[in-house]
Amino acid sequence: MAKKKATGGRDALAASLLASLPDSGGGYEVSSMFSAPERRRILGTWKVTEHRVDGKPFVESFAASALRGVVLADPVYRAVYDFRESLCVKVVEVNGVVDLAEGRTEYAYRMSMAISWELGRGFLNVRPELGYQTTTLGGKPAAVKEFGSTGDGIKISYRFEGGDLILEEGQDSKRLARVKA
């Protein structure tokens, strides 16, 4: 059996291999053998059952930064992530009561956001596309903000613990449970 002679040298092969690489700055693509089953594990609706920032409950950190010293009494926090094929709809609500100079009043914050997402091995590459934030005091709008794409992706580490999905970004950690249909 005769061996076929190589038609080019090492340099020619190296140049060919270099030319065949994607021109994305060294990006990493997850194989479809990994991504299809892993995507199915993530797809669906999840509710946040625990959310901590720097080890403290999220609602405490949120109230400290959003209300700047005003105490949020009887806080209720709710967050839901609805992962679809390449889009995630995230809704966050914080409700409670605040004491103002005019008296006690209801406080409500709501953020709705559409996020594009791609799967990596051990991380999600997400990018906010469009969102709205509203704050009401006593049932009346106090602040409204619309925001669009940031342009840059954010890497969020993820893993599964039992049936829960854990999302971590820096000091921000969330435990999510699948919502039963």
Salt bridges, closest charged atoms under 4 A:
GLU38 OE1 - ARG41 NH1 3.69
ASP82 OD2 - ARG84 NH2 2.87
GLU85 OE2 - ARG39 NE 3.04
GLU93 OE1 - ARG78 NH1 3.67
GLU93 OE2 - ARG110 NH1 2.29
ASP99 OD1 - ARG104 NH1 3.46
GLU129 OE2 - ARG127 NH2 2.72
GLU161 OE2 - ARG159 NH2 2.92
GLU161 OE1 - ARG175 NH2 2.64
ASP164 OD2 - ARG175 NH1 2.94
GLU168 OE1 - ARG159 NH1 3.01
ASP172 OD2 - HIS51 NE2 3.09
ASP172 OD1 - LYS174 NZ 2.93
